[in-house]
């Protein structure tokens, strides 16, 4: 116990006596464990009086020693675990360190598991575990946590006899968790039940009881939430009454006074917005200013108090137009957003409000650039490696569009360099995390082999942990809950190990920027030698293109004044309607038929007004993309039209669209008329890239030697269970086999039920290239479940991401919707094509929507024939996908010649095919 500081003995001598007893108790003494635990409890109570964090840290050390010295099966173990968990929970609430919360939940879960049924302490342990799960829910947004919290707290109430003095705190805790779930789901019955349980708790509490302020405070928040949802002013009046009483009954200097003042201010602000009574807004601001003043420095709730104050000050400014109020608004939001403590989600909200308040300054303040810089940094902190992939995607839905808004602002200040940097750092975050976990470590290994091996091992474990998905609920056992808690704790610890290892690497000369987000200028160092990279930002205020070319020292800014977010959404909606109508006639390889299509096309209409000179809707959309987006970019780049009679290929363009533009076919933009067509295909070979960094990393790590596992694996799945037959897939792979079998290449083909999902994954590791001809499905609710359908079962994106396909080169995904993203995650590239890139493939051929059996075999055969015809035989390259973009361009041109018209049916036959990567 020598590392534990001597506690302050402000009340009596019990603490110092117990301290001396623990200090001088010999190791192995039978009372050592209980004395350590008692000391921990004393120190925790000391913290609750002094608010000195060192007291709480000492308490945790004492509890940890008690647990470590206790044998498995000892009847005291549940008590020691519970006390440890409670102290860890308190430290999390004070500092916001997520590791403490993970450890607390594990200790509390074990305490519940080891507590015998019917034990008098079971309700307390269940309720406290529920509180910790509620805390984790607010950090991760995982609905499983809040469902489990409610389950624990219901059990605590059910196990407590009527009239027991503990029933009131259990009821109020249940109400808090029910309110938490309501705030996430909007389910009003949860909130109504929360209010009923919290009113019951208040009614059961005798006047003068020390717990009354807390119960009134929680009831007031729930009533305020119902007012915000339903609008009944009586709820708000009752909330203010409860919160005023809570503040009045809270002793001066109490640690909960700041939160109670801040929330009273929130309710008063709500009433001001409804009634316009100036006295409410002045009282609200006064309460919230006191909350900020009373909060301990470094407390994790300080950003929340500052944000609440800023919101109230903004409302007063809107009434008074006093510039001093606006200055205070900006200061409150800025201080909250840049605070060293607090949850990233709270600080991100403050940063957004900071930027919005700066927009009220006339003329616009350049300080808004600082606000957006903070926003971009905080977005990454809301979706960190300590969360599962699914949870990260859930968080990123809430921030969708912010990087685009930031880039738009930067362009308006003529800072195209910053716009590029923010788009790179704020988009495709999960994709970038996955890529970082697979980063080659050759340079680091030469410098420090042990450190490189440590990075590789932790990255491998994080990759697996991040892709895993677990379940919870009443059906799982207590021991399974402990296992899940251990898994969550280990995941958090791995994320911290990763951060610590990165810090070690960056401390070495030459590695200062290892895996850090790239400044804009570093992107120019590894661009493809031939061709252009074009990023297109789409925001409600303006649209811009940013073009990059190897050898240029700065990005080229190309404003797109004739394009808009409104037009982009109109084009997308119209195209979606046409696709649904088209797919009713030709279902192709799309196993999942949109529910809007099942009524045989009735009710399908376009929001696009139609084209010119008899153009179809699809032709009109492609013309709009050409005239408003693509042609202005080509003109700015001074790209000439290519002579179609020439054998040479056009130059390359890598498109990097943002927002809803990600769902539109830039690679097919053009005017399609029988006698005077003009399209992007006349100027360039198109590819796509999720981010510029994704492309430059592949250029940087480009292999120049023969791939040691070069070869092509292909499969057809014509009769996957539960989906319509697609006999054309058999024809397709057989046509490829005929093209490749005489080329002295390593080629393997396994069809139908002869191939298992596990074999396919093994083949991805054994061959550099893979061709999948099958059904595929995009899962909008859970992107990680997007999948290829095999006779043996589904091959999900989550499963693919767990494989590190370091030798992968080319993937041809001859299935439907393999590059179709999720609308709410348009800038996260959540689709099978991006999944293959993240897993290691350097280039991917995919589809934006359904493809039909009729033409797929010809496209594939022409694609592979072109690759074989353009092999570098002298270099001994074997099977190489380096020419895959040109090969797809060639195959599409051949199909266009075969179709020989520009009808919607013909256009929709070839437009779905897209190329991703280098």
C-alpha positions, 0 to 999 in steps of 0.5 A: 500500500505504499503507493497510496497517499495518506488521506486527509482526516477531516472528520474523526480519526477512522480513516487514519486508523484504518490507514495505519491498520492496512499499512502495518498488516502483514502480507498474507494476514487473513484480514488483509483483503477486508482492510484493503477494501475498507480503506478503499471505501474510506478513501472514496468517501474522502473524495466525495467530500474533498473532490480530490482526484488523488483520493479516488485514485488511491481508493481504486488501488486499495479496491484492486488490491483487495480483489487481487488478494481474494481467492476465487469462490470467496464469499467476499468477492462480489462485495469487493468487485462491486466496491471497485466498480463503483469507485471506477464509475465515479472516476469516469464521471469525474474524468471521462476516461473510457477505460475506467468505465469499461473496467467498472462494468466488468467488475460490476457484471462479475459482482452480479454474476457471483451474487447468489439469487435472493441476496439482499445486495442484489438490487443495489448491484443490479441498479449500479451496473445499470447506471454504468451501462447507461453511461456507456450508452451515452458515450457509444450510442449502442442501443444494446447498452441502454436496453441492458441498463433498463433490464438491470434496473427493472430487475432491481425494482422487482427484487426490492420489497414494497416499502423498502427505503432503497426502492426510491433510488432504484425507481429514479435510476430506471427512469433515467435509463428509460429517458435515455432510450427515449432521447435516442429512439423518440419512443414516447411511452419510454418517457411517460414511464420514466416520469411515472417512476420518477414521480413515484420515487419523489413521493416515496422520499421523506421530506428532508432526505438527502436524496430528495434533490437528486430525485427532483432533478431527474424528474425535472429533466424528464418533464422538460424532455416531454415538453420538448416533444409534446409542447405542454407548457404545464410539463415545463412549469412542473419541471422548473418547479422540481429543478428549483427545489432541487437547487434550493435543497442542494447544500452549497459546495455540493458536487452536483450543484453545477449540473442542477443549476445548468439544467434549471437554466435549460428549462428556463430557456425553453420557457423563454422560447415559448413565452418570450418572458425576459425574466426567464432568459436572464435567470437561465443565463445567471444559473448557467453562469454559476454552474460554469463558475462552480464546476471543478477545473477539468470536470468532464461536464464543463463543456456541457455547462458551457454549451448550455450557457452559449445557447441561452446567450444566443437566444438573448442576443437574438432578442437584444442584438447586443454585440456583447452577447454575441461575443459571449456566445462565441466565447462560450462555444469556443471554450467548450469545443476546445476544452481538454476534458469532456466527451467528444460528441458534446464538444463537437456540438459546441464546435458546430454552434461556434461556427454557426455563431461566427456566421452571424458576424458581419462581415464573416469572420476568418475565425470560422476557419478555426471552428471548422478545424476543430470540427474536423478533429472532433469528428474523428474522436466521435468514431474511434477504434475503441468502438465496433465498426457498426457503432462508428458508422452510427456516430458518423451518420450524425456528422454527415455533411460537416466536412462538406460544409467545412470545405465549402466555407474554405472555398468561400475564403479562397482556401482550396488547400484547406478545403482539400485537407478537411475533405480528406480528414473528415470523410471515409474515416472508418475506411482510413482506420482500416487502412491504417491497421494494414499499413506496411511497416517496412521502414519502421521495421528497419528502424525498430523491429520490436516496435513494428511487431507490436504495432502489427499485433495490436492492429491485428487484434483491433481489426478483429475486435472492431469487426465483431458484433455481439448480442445482448438481452434477457436471453443471455446468461450472466456468465455470457454478460461477463464475457461481453464485458471482458470483450468490451474492456479488452477492446478499449484497452487495445485502442489505448495500446494502439494510441500509446504505440503510435506515440512511441513511433512518433517520438523517433526521428523521421516518424513524427507524422506516422499515420497522422492525417496528411496535410494537403501538400503531402497529397501532391507527393504521390499522385499518379504520374499520368492523369488527374484526380478531381474532388467534387464538393457538394454543399447547400451553399456552393459546389466546387471541384478541386483538381490535382495533377502530379508535378503541380505545387497546389490544387486547382480550384474550379467553381461549379456555379451552375450545379447545386445540392438541390439539383444533385438530389433531384437527379438522384431521385429521378435516376432512382425512380427510373432504375426501379422501373427498369428493374421491374422489367429486368431484375438482373442480379439484384436479389433484394427488390426495393419495396417500392417496386413490388407494385409492378411500377405503379406510382413510380414517377420522376422529379426531374422535369425531363430532357431537351429535344425529346431526351429521356429522363436518364439522358437528361440527367446525364446531360445535366451532369455533363453541362453543369459538372464534368464539362466545366472541369474538363475545360478548366483542365484543358483536356482535348477530345480524343480521336476515337479512331486512335488505338491509344487510350484517353488520359485518366481521371480519378473522380472523388465525389462527395455527398449525394453526388457519390450516387450519380454516374459521373463516368457516363456524363454526356449528351447522347444523340444519334448524330451529335453526342459528346460524353466523358468517354470521349475525353478520359478513362474514368475511375473512382477513389473514396479519398485522395489518400486512398489513391496516393497510398496505393501509388506510394506502395506500388509494387514493381515486381511480379506478384508472388501469388499472381493468378485469377480465381473465379466463381459463378453462383447461379442458384444461391438459395433464397434468390432467383436463378442467374444462369448467365453467371455460368456463361460468364465465368466459362467465357473468362476461362476460355479467354485465360486458359491458354495464356499460361496463367494460374487460373482456377474456377469453382462453381455453385455449391462446390465452393464454400464461403471459407474456400472463397476467403482462402482463395482471396489470399491465394490469388492476386485477382478474383472474379465473383459472378453472383447475387449481391445485396446492400444492407442499408440498416447495417452496412457491415452485412452487405454481402455476396450470396453463395450456395453455401451462404452469405459472404458478408463485408464484415467477414471480408474486412477481417482478412488482411489480403496483403497480396490482393490486386484486382477484384471484379465484382460481377454482381449488383449494387457492389458500389452502392453506398448508404444514403446516410453515410454517403461519404463513408464509402460503405459498400462492397467495392470499398470493402474490397479496397479496405481489405487490400485490393488495389483496384476493383470493378464494381456495379452501381446498380443491377446488371443483367445476365444478357451482357455481363459475359461479353463485358467480362470476356472483353475486359480480360482479353484486353488485360491479356493483350496488354500484359508486360510479358517481358517484365514477367508480370503474370496476371496483373490488374494495372490496366484494369481501368483501360480494360473496363473502358474498352469493354464498355465501348465494345458493349456500346457498339453492340447496342448501337443506340442511346435508349434508356435500356441501352444506357442502363446496360453499361453505366452500372460498371465502375472502376475503383482504385489505382 
